């Protein structure tokens, strides 16, 4: 089963490792999102979620006092499929990372 609490802890750790102490840079944010996405996917594969398709989405935005809303709708099996997300925020930017585990029959 896709264990959302465990996945959230993994995501949280990666966001802290990759983003702590950084300031927003639009060009750097492009590579940060790729590195974070790839790292999350790799670490989740190491947890042996056999027969699960792992989908990872990462969003980085600059802190400028605006609000942001993010939504997702999925058509899935609520008995087996799940997701986890975590948010990193500092004075200059925010990052939202979500991982979805979709069981393949």
Secondary structure, DSSP 8 states (H G I E B T S, - for coil): ---HHHHHHHHHHHHHHHHTT----HHHHHHHHHHHHHHHHHHHHHTT-TTEEEEEEEEEEE-SS------------TTT-EEEEEEEE-SSEEEEEEEEEEE--
